[in-house]
Amino acid sequence: MARAGLAMACADMYLRFAPAAEVDRWGERAEDEARQALALDADLAEAHLARAAVARKREFDWSETVAAGRRAVLTGGGAQLAGTRELAAQILNKQVRIGRPQTFPGLPAATASPAYATALGLLISGATSPPESNDPNPPQEPERQRRGLARWLNETLFR
């Protein structure tokens, strides 16, 4: 999951924040991190989201963006009901799988059920993310200078 996060962050650096001299390097790193995330776990939803972010932000490839987002993960107790995965796949027109949580030290084996996937995912995220990222009222940052297409869209459509 860390590689997927790095891919998305690098794609943001490429599109929005990198100085002109570093743009290509950030784009290449975004692509590399997304590729590694998929190689580590092709079933990880975050890896596919990272690939979609790279396709959208670096390559402006909408067909790849849509293709990378054509998967869904069901979690919760209802995901275990017979036929739920098949019904979700038909309704969403996506590949659907049942999500199982990562193991977390000190918790009973029963928490490996899809019923606990969302709760454990939030627990792991909260336990591993920096405290400031969990602040419900983060300090406001000054608006950053946008480049290229992002700047043109912002100036043309939103001012």
C-alpha positions in Angstrom: 0.0 0.0 0.0 2.9 2.3 0.6 4.0 2.1 -3.1 0.5 3.0 -4.1 0.6 6.1 -1.9 4.0 7.1 -3.2 2.7 6.7 -6.8 -0.2 9.1 -6.1 2.0 11.6 -4.3 4.5 11.6 -7.1 1.7 12.0 -9.7 0.6 15.1 -7.7 4.1 16.4 -7.6 4.4 15.9 -11.4 1.2 17.7 -12.2 1.0 20.5 -9.6 4.1 21.2 -7.5 7.4 20.2 -9.1 9.7 22.8 -10.4 10.1 22.7 -14.2 13.5 21.0 -14.0 12.1 18.1 -11.9 8.8 17.4 -13.7 10.1 14.5 -15.8 11.7 12.8 -12.8 8.5 13.0 -10.7 6.5 11.6 -13.6 8.9 8.7 -14.1 8.8 7.9 -10.3 5.0 8.0 -10.3 4.9 5.4 -13.1 7.5 3.2 -11.4 5.8 3.3 -8.0 2.4 2.4 -9.5 4.0 -0.5 -11.5 5.7 -1.8 -8.3 2.5 -1.5 -6.3 0.6 -3.6 -8.8 3.5 -6.1 -8.9 3.4 -6.5 -5.1 -0.4 -7.1 -5.0 -2.5 -7.0 -8.1 -5.6 -7.4 -6.0 -4.9 -4.3 -3.9 -7.5 -1.6 -4.7 -5.0 1.1 -3.8 -2.6 -0.2 -6.4 -5.2 0.2 -9.1 -6.2 3.6 -7.9 -2.5 4.6 -8.0 -2.3 3.4 -11.6 -5.5 5.4 -12.5 -4.0 8.5 -10.8 -0.8 8.2 -12.9 -2.8 7.6 -16.1 -5.0 10.7 -15.3 -2.3 13.1 -14.0 0.8 12.1 -16.1 -0.5 10.6 -19.3 -3.9 12.2 -19.5 -5.1 8.7 -20.7 -8.7 8.6 -19.8 -9.3 5.1 -21.2 -6.6 3.7 -18.9 -7.9 5.8 -16.0 -11.4 4.2 -16.5 -9.9 0.7 -17.0 -7.8 1.0 -13.8 -11.0 2.0 -11.9 -13.1 -0.9 -13.1 -12.6 -2.9 -9.9 -14.5 -2.8 -6.6 -14.0 -4.4 -3.2 -16.9 -5.3 -1.0 -16.3 -5.2 2.8 -18.5 -5.7 5.8 -20.7 -8.5 7.0 -23.1 -8.2 4.0 -20.2 -9.0 1.7 -20.4 -12.6 2.9 -24.0 -13.1 1.9 -24.4 -15.6 -0.9 -24.6 -14.0 -4.3 -23.6 -10.5 -3.1 -20.3 -10.4 -5.1 -22.0 -11.5 -8.3 -24.9 -9.0 -7.8 -22.5 -6.1 -7.1 -20.5 -7.0 -10.3 -23.7 -7.0 -12.4 -25.0 -3.7 -10.9 -21.6 -1.8 -10.9 -20.4 -3.4 -14.2 -17.0 -3.9 -12.5 -14.8 -6.7 -11.3 -15.7 -7.3 -7.7 -13.9 -9.1 -5.0 -14.5 -9.6 -1.3 -12.1 -7.6 0.9 -10.3 -9.3 3.8 -8.5 -7.2 6.3 -4.7 -7.2 6.8 -3.7 -8.9 10.0 -3.0 -6.7 13.0 -0.9 -7.8 15.9 -2.8 -8.7 19.1 -6.2 -9.1 17.5 -8.0 -12.5 17.5 -8.1 -14.6 14.3 -11.8 -14.0 13.9 -11.1 -10.4 12.8 -9.7 -11.8 9.5 -13.3 -11.9 8.3 -14.6 -9.3 5.7 -16.9 -8.1 8.4 -13.9 -6.4 10.0 -12.1 -5.2 6.9 -13.3 -1.5 7.0 -12.9 -1.1 10.7 -9.4 -2.7 10.7 -8.4 -0.6 7.6 -9.3 2.6 9.5 -7.5 1.3 12.6 -4.4 0.6 10.7 -4.6 3.9 8.8 -5.0 5.8 12.0 -2.2 3.9 13.8 0.3 4.4 10.9 -0.4 7.9 9.7 1.1 11.0 11.2 -1.1 12.6 13.9 -1.5 15.9 11.9 -3.2 13.9 9.1 -6.0 13.0 11.5 -6.7 16.6 12.5 -10.3 17.4 11.6 -9.4 21.1 11.4 -6.0 21.2 9.6 -4.3 24.6 9.3 -5.0 26.3 6.0 -2.1 26.4 3.6 -1.6 29.3 1.2 -2.7 28.6 -2.3 0.1 27.1 -4.4 1.2 28.3 -7.8 -0.3 26.0 -10.5 1.5 25.3 -13.7 0.4 24.6 -17.3 -3.0 23.2 -17.9 -4.0 23.3 -14.3 -3.2 27.0 -14.1 -5.1 27.8 -17.3 -8.2 25.9 -16.2 -8.1 27.6 -12.8 -7.7 31.0 -14.3 -10.2 30.5 -17.1 -13.0 28.6 -15.4 -12.8 29.6 -11.7 -12.1 33.4 -11.7 
